[in-house]
Amino acid sequence: MADNRHINHDYAKIGAELIRTEPVLQDIADSDATIIYLSSSLEKTDGDNRIVYGECERIKDKYKWGIPADFTITLFEPNLQEKSAEAIRRIIFHELLHVGIGVGKDEMEQYFVRKHDIEDFKYLIDRYGTNWASVGDDPALEIQMDELKVEV
């Protein structure tokens, strides 16, 4: 199956709201970094055949002419079929934790993708529990996507 990706404005609104309101994401809010939020038609798994819900990627400088951003956050739609809007919000939040911003020797911002670390997972688990990405998988708990739309 081809990986067809397109810009998802609903995800961008959720990401902007998270960046604006979550203290742990303040480094993003204070930076000049730009993020494009994408939906993918790909049913993605990792090397251990585990489902991948989303990914954060740093755009290489040589591609900036065609992708006017520093990062993309992609959510894999076929893997989100049973996810509630709140679970999707938490997945976007998790991917935003991968956006790394530092300062180089020249005092310019430098961008990188943070790898998973224990502190990121501890933060998510302390806040949402061990099944942080599974909230609302029960259709009876489903929150409609319209409920999470925010104005930015």
C-alpha positions in Angstrom: 0.0 0.0 0.0 1.3 3.4 -0.9 2.0 5.9 1.8 -0.3 8.9 0.9 0.3 11.7 3.3 -1.6 15.0 3.6 -1.7 18.0 5.9 -4.1 17.5 8.7 -5.4 20.9 10.0 -7.3 19.3 13.0 -4.0 17.8 14.2 -2.3 21.1 13.8 -4.9 22.8 16.0 -4.5 20.2 18.7 -0.7 20.5 18.5 -0.8 24.3 18.7 -3.1 24.1 21.7 -0.8 21.6 23.4 2.3 23.7 22.7 0.5 26.8 24.1 -0.8 25.1 27.3 1.6 22.4 28.3 4.6 23.7 30.4 6.8 20.7 29.3 6.5 21.9 25.7 7.5 25.5 26.5 10.8 25.1 24.6 8.8 24.6 21.4 6.6 27.6 22.2 9.7 29.8 22.8 11.4 28.7 19.6 11.1 29.5 15.9 10.6 25.8 15.1 7.8 25.0 12.6 5.8 21.7 12.6 3.6 20.3 9.9 1.0 17.7 11.0 0.3 14.9 8.6 -2.1 12.1 8.2 -0.8 8.9 6.5 -2.8 6.2 4.8 -0.1 3.7 5.8 -0.7 0.9 8.3 2.7 1.2 9.9 4.5 -1.2 12.3 8.0 -1.1 13.7 10.8 -3.7 13.4 9.2 -5.8 16.1 5.8 -5.8 14.3 4.3 -3.4 16.9 1.7 -0.9 15.8 3.1 2.6 15.2 0.5 5.4 15.9 2.7 8.4 15.1 6.2 9.6 14.4 8.1 12.8 14.6 10.7 13.5 11.9 13.2 16.3 11.5 13.2 17.8 8.0 16.7 17.8 6.5 17.9 21.1 5.1 18.1 19.8 1.6 14.3 19.2 1.6 13.3 22.5 3.1 12.6 23.9 -0.4 9.7 21.6 -0.7 8.7 21.1 2.9 8.6 24.5 4.7 9.0 23.1 8.2 11.6 21.9 10.7 9.6 18.9 11.8 6.7 16.7 10.7 4.4 14.8 13.0 2.6 12.0 11.1 -0.2 10.0 12.5 -1.0 6.7 10.7 -4.7 6.7 10.2 -5.4 2.9 9.8 -3.8 2.4 13.2 -6.1 5.0 14.8 -9.4 3.5 13.8 -10.3 2.5 17.3 -8.7 5.5 19.1 -10.8 8.2 20.7 -10.1 11.8 20.1 -8.5 12.0 23.6 -6.1 9.1 22.7 -5.2 10.9 19.5 -4.5 14.1 21.5 -2.2 12.1 23.8 -0.4 10.5 20.8 0.2 14.0 19.4 1.4 15.1 22.8 3.8 12.2 22.9 5.1 13.0 19.4 5.7 16.6 20.5 7.9 15.4 23.3 10.2 14.2 20.5 10.8 17.7 19.2 14.2 18.7 20.4 15.4 22.2 20.5 18.9 23.3 21.5 21.4 26.1 21.0 24.5 25.6 19.0 28.0 27.0 19.5 26.9 29.9 17.2 24.0 30.6 19.5 21.5 29.6 16.8 18.6 27.3 17.5 19.4 23.7 16.5 16.7 21.1 16.0 16.8 17.3 16.5 14.5 14.4 17.3 14.7 13.3 20.9 14.8 9.6 21.3 12.4 7.9 23.8 13.8 8.2 27.3 12.6 7.1 30.7 11.7 10.6 31.8 9.3 11.1 28.8 7.6 7.8 29.5 7.5 8.5 33.3 5.8 11.8 32.6 3.2 10.2 30.4 2.6 7.3 32.8 2.4 9.5 35.9 -0.1 11.7 34.1 -2.2 9.2 32.1 -1.3 5.7 33.4 0.3 2.8 31.7 -2.3 2.7 28.9 -1.8 6.4 28.0 -2.5 5.9 24.3 -5.4 3.5 24.8 -8.0 5.8 26.4 -11.3 5.5 24.7 -10.5 2.3 22.8 -13.8 1.1 24.2 -16.4 2.6 21.7 -18.7 3.4 24.7 -16.0 5.9 25.8 -15.5 7.4 22.4 -15.1 11.2 22.2 -15.9 12.7 18.9 -13.1 14.5 17.1 -15.2 17.7 16.9 -15.0 17.9 20.7 -11.2 18.5 20.5 -11.2 21.1 17.9 -9.7 24.3 19.3 -9.4 27.8 18.0 -5.8 29.1 17.6 
